[in-house]
Amino acid sequence: MIGRLAQVEGRTAAEYLEEIKQSYPQKRIIQPQEVGSLVAFLCRDEALGITMEDITIAAGSLW
């Protein structure tokens, strides 16, 4: 999908991805392992008190 969007705008996928990364406060893309780590934590007994929450993983973005 990124490749197609980049092509429509006349850019490479790498250029498009870099622009996306620069738009985030942490200047990076969240990795699947980060999401997996959060999921694993939420499945542990230490997270029993966390209920009915919407948890946003957004590299520091407020949206």
Helices and strands as residue ranges (DSSP letters): H 2-8, H 13-23, H 32-42, G 45-47
